[in-house]
Amino acid sequence: MWKMLRLVPPNKYSRLKLGLEVVRETYHLLTPPAKAYIEAVDIYRRGHRDCIDALYYATAKAEKIYLAIDYRFLEFLKSYGYEVEGIVATPGDLKELSAGNPRFNYSSKKQ
């Protein structure tokens, strides 16, 4: 919501509505496991002050799925030795991810 408030002008609401409908129709609910919450708390206490980012990362790691994150969070994770290979994709990777690049093969990750 915060991003929408800052980035989407009123004349683009219909496009925003379409995008939200597509997300709801194609994405599946993922409940973070308990260990993801624990890791998210650790990330937060180390200095990354966005607890939602931390929970997304920890859930993606636990569930063996990819997560698109910003470069700043990626550098934070690397600086503290968190695993990033095979877990995170940056905004620059999204084109390859959506094109089915084998580097981002979901079916081989989820077990």
C-alpha beads as a LAMMPS data file, in Angstrom:
LAMMPS data file: protein, C-alpha beads

111 atoms
110 bonds

1 atom types
1 bond types

-500.0 500.0 xlo xhi
-500.0 500.0 ylo yhi
-500.0 500.0 zlo zhi

Masses

1 110.0

Atoms # bond

1 1 1 0.000 0.000 0.000
2 1 1 2.785 2.427 0.851
3 1 1 4.361 1.974 -2.561
4 1 1 1.016 2.466 -4.267
5 1 1 0.368 5.646 -2.305
6 1 1 3.724 7.071 -3.304
7 1 1 4.050 5.820 -6.871
8 1 1 0.642 5.383 -8.502
9 1 1 -1.203 8.483 -9.696
10 1 1 -5.022 8.436 -9.623
11 1 1 -5.252 8.191 -13.421
12 1 1 -3.470 4.785 -13.240
13 1 1 -5.807 3.124 -10.719
14 1 1 -7.455 0.942 -13.358
15 1 1 -4.054 -0.474 -14.349
16 1 1 -3.201 -0.970 -10.696
17 1 1 -6.490 -2.814 -10.164
18 1 1 -5.708 -5.091 -13.105
19 1 1 -2.262 -5.868 -11.703
20 1 1 -3.636 -6.679 -8.272
21 1 1 -6.280 -8.958 -9.774
22 1 1 -3.618 -10.856 -11.728
23 1 1 -1.555 -11.310 -8.588
24 1 1 -4.539 -12.635 -6.658
25 1 1 -5.479 -15.053 -9.427
26 1 1 -2.013 -16.476 -10.035
27 1 1 -0.178 -16.439 -6.719
28 1 1 -0.585 -18.893 -3.880
29 1 1 -0.607 -18.114 -0.178
30 1 1 2.593 -19.106 1.559
31 1 1 2.613 -19.301 5.344
32 1 1 6.048 -18.589 6.803
33 1 1 7.369 -21.454 8.937
34 1 1 8.382 -20.737 12.545
35 1 1 12.103 -20.878 11.693
36 1 1 11.581 -18.048 9.177
37 1 1 10.276 -15.771 11.921
38 1 1 13.325 -16.552 14.056
39 1 1 15.707 -15.766 11.198
40 1 1 13.774 -12.588 10.383
41 1 1 14.225 -11.408 13.979
42 1 1 17.967 -12.099 13.683
43 1 1 18.178 -10.081 10.463
44 1 1 16.251 -7.212 12.047
45 1 1 18.470 -7.199 15.135
46 1 1 21.570 -7.071 12.958
47 1 1 20.350 -3.776 11.546
48 1 1 17.996 -4.314 8.627
49 1 1 15.000 -2.349 9.855
50 1 1 12.415 -3.693 7.437
51 1 1 10.994 -6.710 9.228
52 1 1 8.757 -7.604 6.264
53 1 1 11.788 -7.824 3.938
54 1 1 13.506 -9.990 6.527
55 1 1 10.498 -12.303 6.817
56 1 1 10.161 -12.565 3.021
57 1 1 13.831 -13.518 2.711
58 1 1 13.730 -16.061 5.552
59 1 1 10.552 -17.629 4.160
60 1 1 12.004 -17.865 0.652
61 1 1 15.101 -19.529 2.077
62 1 1 13.078 -21.988 4.164
63 1 1 10.704 -22.852 1.319
64 1 1 13.424 -22.976 -1.369
65 1 1 11.821 -20.388 -3.630
66 1 1 13.188 -17.235 -5.253
67 1 1 12.615 -13.776 -3.872
68 1 1 13.189 -10.509 -5.695
69 1 1 14.875 -7.983 -3.400
70 1 1 16.518 -4.616 -3.772
71 1 1 20.277 -4.198 -4.035
72 1 1 20.618 -2.569 -0.612
73 1 1 19.036 -5.544 1.158
74 1 1 21.153 -7.924 -0.941
75 1 1 24.342 -6.161 0.158
76 1 1 23.179 -6.231 3.778
77 1 1 22.568 -9.994 3.620
78 1 1 25.957 -10.613 1.992
79 1 1 27.760 -8.453 4.560
80 1 1 26.460 -10.667 7.368
81 1 1 27.101 -13.924 5.546
82 1 1 23.499 -14.858 4.813
83 1 1 22.975 -17.287 1.969
84 1 1 21.831 -15.491 -1.192
85 1 1 22.760 -17.766 -4.093
86 1 1 19.690 -19.576 -5.317
87 1 1 17.405 -17.596 -3.014
88 1 1 17.343 -13.977 -4.103
89 1 1 17.006 -12.207 -7.404
90 1 1 17.536 -8.487 -7.850
91 1 1 15.325 -6.191 -9.919
92 1 1 17.871 -6.586 -12.725
93 1 1 17.344 -10.353 -12.658
94 1 1 13.570 -10.179 -13.084
95 1 1 13.687 -10.157 -16.886
96 1 1 15.754 -13.367 -16.913
97 1 1 13.556 -14.870 -14.221
98 1 1 10.373 -14.258 -16.196
99 1 1 11.997 -15.521 -19.417
100 1 1 12.656 -18.910 -17.855
101 1 1 16.431 -18.631 -17.532
102 1 1 17.659 -21.994 -16.154
103 1 1 19.490 -20.085 -13.405
104 1 1 16.023 -19.351 -12.023
105 1 1 14.422 -22.772 -12.391
106 1 1 11.625 -22.928 -9.825
107 1 1 10.690 -26.548 -10.499
108 1 1 14.134 -27.810 -9.553
109 1 1 14.144 -25.843 -6.298
110 1 1 10.802 -26.655 -4.692
111 1 1 10.690 -30.186 -3.359

Bonds

1 1 1 2
2 1 2 3
3 1 3 4
4 1 4 5
5 1 5 6
6 1 6 7
7 1 7 8
8 1 8 9
9 1 9 10
10 1 10 11
11 1 11 12
12 1 12 13
13 1 13 14
14 1 14 15
15 1 15 16
16 1 16 17
17 1 17 18
18 1 18 19
19 1 19 20
20 1 20 21
21 1 21 22
22 1 22 23
23 1 23 24
24 1 24 25
25 1 25 26
26 1 26 27
27 1 27 28
28 1 28 29
29 1 29 30
30 1 30 31
31 1 31 32
32 1 32 33
33 1 33 34
34 1 34 35
35 1 35 36
36 1 36 37
37 1 37 38
38 1 38 39
39 1 39 40
40 1 40 41
41 1 41 42
42 1 42 43
43 1 43 44
44 1 44 45
45 1 45 46
46 1 46 47
47 1 47 48
48 1 48 49
49 1 49 50
50 1 50 51
51 1 51 52
52 1 52 53
53 1 53 54
54 1 54 55
55 1 55 56
56 1 56 57
57 1 57 58
58 1 58 59
59 1 59 60
60 1 60 61
61 1 61 62
62 1 62 63
63 1 63 64
64 1 64 65
65 1 65 66
66 1 66 67
67 1 67 68
68 1 68 69
69 1 69 70
70 1 70 71
71 1 71 72
72 1 72 73
73 1 73 74
74 1 74 75
75 1 75 76
76 1 76 77
77 1 77 78
78 1 78 79
79 1 79 80
80 1 80 81
81 1 81 82
82 1 82 83
83 1 83 84
84 1 84 85
85 1 85 86
86 1 86 87
87 1 87 88
88 1 88 89
89 1 89 90
90 1 90 91
91 1 91 92
92 1 92 93
93 1 93 94
94 1 94 95
95 1 95 96
96 1 96 97
97 1 97 98
98 1 98 99
99 1 99 100
100 1 100 101
101 1 101 102
102 1 102 103
103 1 103 104
104 1 104 105
105 1 105 106
106 1 106 107
107 1 107 108
108 1 108 109
109 1 109 110
110 1 110 111
